[in-house]
Amino acid sequence: MSTTSSLFVTRLYQAALSEMGKPLDMVELEASCLSIAEDDEAGQTWCEANDYAGYTSYASLTDLPWRFSIFKDLVKVLDKHVAAFAKDVAFDLGDKKLKLDSLWINILPEGGIHTAHIHPHSVISGTTYVAMPEGTSAIKFEDPRLAMMMAAPGRRKDAPRKLQQFHYVAPQVGDVLLWESWLRHEVPMNMAEDDRISVSFNYAWG
Ligand SMILES: [Fe+2]
């Protein structure tokens, strides 16, 4: 009898932040994201210079968890989720730890997109969702082996989820998604009138 196995699996972690650690006030987190964006002139200038629709603190603020206690609390919760995911993917961490490397705010207005990318220099990356207006974009993940499939047919629309080449995930406010940092992803155009607000982060091993 023949058998077919799944090899080289790509894992995607999704949970409510509240499943671990101290509960966070998402209303306060949203207000903090908005007020930081409003005050961060260097960040606004960077977004304008780089044709970035909306706001990201990525290039301008590197110390959110040290400056704002709500981000410090968020990191404590994220540490627990990341540890759970590292266990799920069976990382052998040896005597080194997974540590937060960077954490930044994204505010994507109507019409804004975030094109496909990976997160270099880190091991686990993820996003937690702060404001997800109705009709806003899901996050899209793509099969990391696409570049090797030049001559292969696409997959049927009814293919099992684990065999599909693209996945759209529409998280709820308060959810966290985690993936290995090499996994390419994008945020298609925000078609909602209101801002889509999220906080993304990278964990490095060392
Ligand atoms: Fe990303």
Boltz pocket constraint, residues with backbone or C-beta under 6 A from the ligand:
constraints:
  - pocket:
      binder: B
      contacts: [[A, 117], [A, 118], [A, 119], [A, 185], [A, 200]]
      max_distance: 6.0
